[in-house]
């Protein structure tokens, strides 16, 4: 008897490209991204600001800027083609089977409506249940995400809550219709360290208890190390390395990943150890993408081939992938 085929990914992305018209020309913001997310899995998408992480996330729900030009060989959720779906079909997914937690709750929440109005609106947009059922669901989730006095909070406006509470409200809103996938776009950026940990622990608990798939977008490798199963590292609109989180962070195979890890402050670093390492140079302007490795001008391992030919994303050490010409021995 033949072995059973592995289940298809819940989210499958192949060769995603996003271009943005600018005064300087067409900006090639995302170039050939491939992503898979399985049911119940947490995938971290990490990279410095401006690398295309958030634009990638927005495109998954067709929320990218109207001027953006999006193309892909495959952009599918549970087999449904998101690129060719009608607006009505995409609306049926947004907030229902796929939900998003934005990084800044004060812009994601409407200041003119109460918390209760916003939570129940999401529920009633996708469910035939009445106002009473929507209110009960909102109260249940506010309590579940750790908000005290949920009855009182339903009647309050976003400005009356703290930053941590507003972020918890966004998570509750994302869960209103029991989604299968949550896209969390830097959900703790504006929070202090203590509240950040609380929010991330909450997301992990909900992911485990409810069997959610999570795409966690961040620039923080410490967050990735503690809260993801797999990680994809982005640089200048491309994925340069991906694989199981412990393997990628334990022995990075790309010079950029290695540079990111080296620049993390160490709590127990000895006194007088000197300045933190930095990745020299700047991210290239993506209006004109060179026909070579985009990281080569900043890479200490760059050879002649790196300056003349762009590397492909190829298998590396089993299940990992990396986009690099350098032999592995030079990038332990």
C-alpha positions as CSV (number, residue, x, y, z in Angstrom):
1,X,0.0,0.0,0.0
2,X,1.4,3.4,-1.0
3,X,2.3,5.9,1.7
4,X,-0.4,8.5,2.2
5,X,0.4,12.0,0.8
6,X,1.0,14.7,3.4
7,X,-1.9,17.1,3.9
8,X,-1.9,20.2,1.7
9,X,-0.8,23.4,3.5
10,X,-3.5,25.6,4.8
11,X,-1.8,28.6,3.1
12,X,0.3,28.2,0.0
13,X,2.2,31.0,-1.7
14,X,4.4,30.6,-4.7
15,X,6.4,33.3,-6.5
16,X,4.6,36.2,-4.9
17,X,5.6,39.5,-6.3
18,X,4.5,43.0,-5.3
19,X,5.5,46.2,-7.2
20,X,4.7,49.7,-6.1
21,X,4.8,52.8,-8.4
22,X,6.9,55.6,-7.0
23,X,8.3,58.9,-8.3
24,X,11.7,57.1,-8.6
25,X,10.2,54.3,-10.7
26,X,8.6,51.0,-10.0
27,X,9.6,49.7,-6.6
28,X,10.0,45.9,-6.6
29,X,9.0,45.5,-2.9
30,X,8.4,41.7,-2.8
31,X,10.2,39.5,-5.2
32,X,9.4,35.8,-5.6
33,X,8.2,34.9,-2.1
34,X,7.3,31.2,-1.4
35,X,5.5,30.3,1.9
36,X,3.6,27.3,3.3
37,X,1.8,27.3,6.6
38,X,0.3,24.0,7.9
39,X,-2.8,23.8,10.1
40,X,-1.8,24.4,13.7
41,X,1.7,25.7,12.8
42,X,3.3,29.0,13.8
43,X,5.6,30.4,11.1
44,X,7.8,33.4,11.8
45,X,8.5,35.9,9.1
46,X,11.5,38.0,10.2
47,X,13.6,40.8,8.8
48,X,14.5,44.4,9.2
49,X,12.0,47.3,8.6
50,X,11.2,47.8,5.0
51,X,12.1,44.3,3.8
52,X,8.5,43.6,2.7
53,X,7.1,41.6,5.6
54,X,4.0,43.7,6.3
55,X,3.2,44.1,2.5
56,X,3.4,40.3,2.2
57,X,1.0,39.9,5.1
58,X,-1.5,42.5,3.7
59,X,-1.5,40.8,0.3
60,X,-2.6,37.5,1.8
61,X,-6.0,39.2,2.7
62,X,-5.9,41.5,-0.4
63,X,-5.5,44.5,1.8
64,X,-2.3,45.9,0.0
65,X,-2.4,49.5,-1.2
66,X,-4.6,50.0,-4.2
67,X,-1.7,51.1,-6.4
68,X,0.2,47.9,-5.7
69,X,0.6,45.4,-8.5
70,X,0.4,41.8,-7.1
71,X,1.1,38.6,-9.0
72,X,1.8,35.0,-7.9
73,X,1.9,31.6,-9.4
74,X,-0.1,30.4,-6.4
75,X,-1.8,32.4,-3.6
76,X,-4.2,29.9,-2.1
77,X,-6.0,29.4,1.3
78,X,-7.3,25.9,1.8
79,X,-7.2,25.4,-1.9
80,X,-9.1,28.6,-2.8
81,X,-7.4,30.9,-5.2
82,X,-7.1,34.3,-3.5
83,X,-5.8,36.2,-6.5
84,X,-8.7,35.3,-8.7
85,X,-11.4,35.3,-6.0
86,X,-14.1,37.9,-6.2
87,X,-14.3,40.7,-3.6
88,X,-17.3,39.0,-2.2
89,X,-15.5,35.7,-1.8
90,X,-12.5,37.4,-0.1
91,X,-14.8,39.3,2.2
92,X,-16.3,35.9,3.3
93,X,-12.8,34.8,4.3
94,X,-11.5,38.0,6.0
95,X,-12.3,38.1,9.7
96,X,-13.9,34.7,9.4
97,X,-11.5,31.9,8.4
98,X,-8.5,34.3,8.1
99,X,-8.0,37.1,10.6
100,X,-5.4,39.7,11.1
101,X,-3.9,41.3,14.3
102,X,-2.4,44.6,13.3
103,X,0.7,46.2,15.0
104,X,-0.9,49.4,16.0
105,X,-4.3,49.0,17.7
106,X,-5.1,52.8,17.8
107,X,-5.2,52.8,14.0
108,X,-6.8,49.4,13.7
109,X,-9.6,50.2,16.1
110,X,-12.2,52.9,15.2
111,X,-12.1,55.6,17.8
112,X,-15.8,56.6,17.2
113,X,-17.2,53.1,18.1
114,X,-17.2,51.3,21.4
115,X,-15.3,48.1,21.8
116,X,-18.6,46.2,22.0
117,X,-19.8,47.6,18.7
118,X,-16.6,46.7,16.9
119,X,-16.4,43.2,18.2
120,X,-20.1,42.4,17.5
121,X,-19.9,43.9,14.0
122,X,-17.2,41.3,13.0
123,X,-19.3,38.5,14.4
124,X,-22.6,39.6,12.8
125,X,-20.9,40.2,9.4
126,X,-20.2,36.4,9.1
127,X,-22.9,34.8,11.3
128,X,-26.6,34.7,11.2
129,X,-26.9,34.8,15.0
130,X,-28.5,37.9,16.5
131,X,-27.2,40.7,18.7
132,X,-27.5,38.7,21.9
133,X,-25.3,35.9,20.6
134,X,-22.8,38.4,19.3
135,X,-22.6,40.1,22.7
136,X,-22.2,36.8,24.5
137,X,-19.3,35.8,22.1
138,X,-17.6,39.2,22.7
139,X,-17.8,38.8,26.5
140,X,-16.5,35.3,26.3
141,X,-13.5,36.3,24.3
142,X,-12.7,39.4,26.3
143,X,-12.5,37.3,29.3
144,X,-10.5,34.7,27.5
145,X,-7.8,37.2,26.4
146,X,-7.5,38.4,30.0
147,X,-9.4,41.6,30.1
148,X,-10.9,42.5,33.4
149,X,-14.5,43.6,33.8
150,X,-15.5,42.7,30.2
151,X,-19.0,44.0,30.6
152,X,-17.6,47.5,31.3
153,X,-15.1,47.3,28.5
154,X,-17.8,46.6,25.9
155,X,-19.1,50.1,26.5
156,X,-15.8,51.8,26.4
157,X,-13.9,53.5,23.5
158,X,-10.4,52.5,22.4
159,X,-8.8,55.6,24.0
160,X,-10.1,54.6,27.4
161,X,-8.0,51.4,27.3
162,X,-4.3,50.9,27.8
163,X,-2.1,49.8,24.9
164,X,-1.9,46.2,26.2
165,X,-5.7,46.1,26.6
166,X,-6.3,47.4,23.1
167,X,-4.0,44.8,21.7
168,X,-5.9,42.1,23.6
169,X,-9.1,43.5,22.1
170,X,-7.6,43.1,18.6
171,X,-6.8,39.5,19.4
172,X,-10.4,38.9,20.7
173,X,-11.7,40.5,17.5
174,X,-9.5,38.2,15.4
175,X,-11.0,35.2,17.2
176,X,-14.7,36.2,17.0
177,X,-15.5,33.9,14.1
178,X,-13.1,31.0,15.1
179,X,-10.5,31.5,12.2
180,X,-8.2,28.8,11.0
181,X,-5.3,31.3,10.3
182,X,-4.3,34.4,12.2
183,X,-1.8,36.8,10.6
184,X,-0.1,38.7,13.4
185,X,1.8,41.7,12.0
186,X,4.3,42.8,14.7
187,X,1.5,42.6,17.4
188,X,3.7,43.8,20.3
189,X,5.8,46.6,18.7
190,X,4.2,49.4,20.7
191,X,4.2,47.6,24.0
192,X,6.6,47.4,26.9
193,X,8.5,44.2,27.5
194,X,6.3,42.9,30.2
195,X,3.1,43.4,28.3
196,X,4.8,42.1,25.1
197,X,5.5,38.8,26.8
198,X,1.9,38.6,28.1
199,X,0.5,39.1,24.6
200,X,2.8,36.6,23.0
201,X,2.1,34.0,25.7
202,X,-1.6,34.6,25.1
203,X,-1.2,34.1,21.4
204,X,0.7,30.8,21.9
205,X,-1.9,29.5,24.4
206,X,-4.7,30.3,22.0
207,X,-2.8,28.8,19.1
208,X,-2.3,25.6,21.1
209,X,-5.8,25.4,22.6
210,X,-7.7,26.2,19.3
211,X,-5.4,24.6,16.8
212,X,-4.8,27.9,14.9
213,X,-2.2,28.4,12.2
214,X,-0.3,31.6,12.9
215,X,1.9,33.8,10.7
216,X,3.9,35.9,13.2
217,X,5.6,38.8,11.5
218,X,8.4,40.5,13.5
219,X,11.9,42.0,13.4
220,X,12.7,40.4,16.8
221,X,14.6,37.1,16.6
222,X,14.1,36.6,20.3
223,X,10.4,36.4,19.7
224,X,10.9,34.1,16.8
225,X,13.1,31.8,18.9
226,X,10.4,31.3,21.6
227,X,7.1,31.4,19.7
228,X,7.5,29.8,16.3
229,X,7.9,26.3,14.8
230,X,9.5,27.5,11.5
231,X,11.1,30.8,10.4
232,X,11.6,32.5,7.1
233,X,14.2,35.3,7.0
234,X,13.5,38.2,4.6
235,X,16.0,40.7,3.1
236,X,15.2,43.3,0.5
237,X,12.0,41.7,-0.7
238,X,13.3,38.1,-0.8
239,X,13.4,35.1,1.5
240,X,17.1,34.4,2.0
241,X,16.7,31.5,4.5
242,X,14.0,29.3,5.9
243,X,13.6,26.1,8.0
244,X,12.8,24.9,11.5
245,X,13.4,27.7,13.9
246,X,15.8,25.9,16.2
247,X,18.0,24.8,13.2
248,X,18.1,28.2,11.5
249,X,18.8,30.2,14.6
250,X,21.1,27.5,16.0
251,X,23.3,27.3,12.9
252,X,22.4,30.1,10.4
253,X,23.3,29.2,6.8
254,X,23.0,32.8,5.4
255,X,25.4,35.7,6.2
256,X,22.4,38.0,6.8
257,X,20.8,35.7,9.3
258,X,24.2,35.3,11.0
259,X,24.6,39.1,11.1
260,X,21.1,39.6,12.7
261,X,21.9,37.0,15.4
262,X,25.3,38.6,16.1
263,X,23.7,42.0,16.6
264,X,21.4,40.9,19.5
265,X,22.5,42.3,22.8
266,X,23.7,39.7,25.3
267,X,22.6,40.1,28.9
268,X,25.6,38.3,30.3
269,X,28.2,39.9,27.9
270,X,31.4,40.7,29.7
271,X,32.2,44.3,30.6
272,X,34.3,46.1,28.0
273,X,33.3,43.6,25.3
274,X,33.0,46.6,22.9
275,X,30.3,47.7,20.6
276,X,27.7,45.4,19.2
277,X,28.4,44.0,15.8
278,X,26.5,45.7,13.0
279,X,25.8,44.8,9.3
280,X,27.7,47.4,7.4
281,X,26.1,49.2,4.5
282,X,22.4,49.9,3.7
283,X,19.6,48.0,2.1
284,X,19.6,48.6,-1.7
285,X,17.0,50.7,-3.4
286,X,14.6,48.2,-5.0
287,X,13.7,50.4,-8.0
288,X,16.6,48.8,-9.8
289,X,17.3,45.3,-8.6
290,X,20.8,44.1,-9.6
291,X,21.2,40.8,-11.5
292,X,23.3,39.6,-8.6
293,X,23.0,38.9,-4.9
294,X,21.3,41.9,-3.3
295,X,23.1,41.3,-0.1
296,X,26.6,41.1,-1.7
297,X,27.5,44.8,-1.1
298,X,27.1,44.2,2.7
299,X,28.4,40.6,2.9
300,X,31.8,39.8,4.3
301,X,31.8,36.5,2.4
302,X,31.0,37.9,-1.0
303,X,32.9,36.4,-3.9
304,X,33.0,37.4,-7.6
305,X,30.1,35.1,-8.4
306,X,28.0,36.9,-5.8
307,X,28.5,40.2,-7.6
308,X,27.5,38.8,-11.0
309,X,24.8,36.2,-10.5
310,X,21.8,36.1,-8.2
311,X,21.6,32.9,-6.1
312,X,18.5,30.8,-6.1
313,X,16.7,29.6,-2.9
314,X,17.9,26.0,-2.8
315,X,17.8,23.1,-0.3
316,X,20.4,23.3,2.4
317,X,21.1,20.7,5.2
318,X,18.0,18.6,4.6
319,X,14.7,20.5,5.0
320,X,16.2,24.0,5.2
321,X,16.5,26.5,2.3
322,X,18.9,29.3,1.7
323,X,19.7,31.9,-1.0
324,X,23.6,32.0,-1.0
325,X,26.6,31.1,-3.1
326,X,29.0,30.8,-0.2
327,X,30.0,27.3,1.0
328,X,28.4,26.4,4.3
329,X,31.7,26.1,6.0
330,X,32.2,29.9,5.8
331,X,28.9,30.6,7.5
332,X,28.6,28.4,10.6
